[in-house]
Amino acid sequence: PVMDEKIVEDFIKKIVEQLAEKTTAAPVVPDTADTIPVELSARHVHLSEKDAIELFGGPLTMVRELSQPGQFLCKERVRLIGPKGVIDNVAVLGPARNSSQVEISKTDARILGTDVPVRQSGDVAGTPGIILASQTGIVGLVEGLIVAGRHVHMSLEDAKKFGVSDKEMD
């Protein structure tokens, strides 16, 4: 038996009306004064000045500033070479750091063929190494490969407003 289209249409209207009655509360619109922009960070490399010179023959070249004050995207790109795989065209972020560090995803780690710990940026002691290559140079890192742990970048003023402090977890 085929159900009459009018019966189906009436039934759908009735359900929609019932749902509308249950959800009459006004939508919550956040106050932009109480929000923080949220961004995702794709795989990227932070290089020491020494490694930048080894890979590119000179200092890093800024293309554009990032939302995090003082950080910038560089013109330079690198190839990541792991035990079992390669990832090309990886962004380099500046400015130069004291030591080089590579931040990837767990999926990237599988592609490269290495087990990578989740760490906060800069906490690279005891992490796996990786080979970085450019068109003109190659650098082997003994350590410095991490999956970046969840974190929030915010100004000191925002931290006070939200009642959080540096390195606080939860």
HULIN-V751799 format. One record per helix or strand of 2 or more residues. SS is the DSSP state (a for helix, b for strand). FROM is the first residue (numbers start at 1). TO is the last residue. If there is no record, write none. Layout:
BEGIN
SS:FROM:TO, SS:FROM:TO
END
This chain:
BEGIN
a:5:22, a:32:34, b:44:48, a:49:56, b:62:65, b:72:81, b:86:97, b:101:104, a:106:112, b:118:119, b:130:133, b:138:141, b:145:148, a:156:162
END
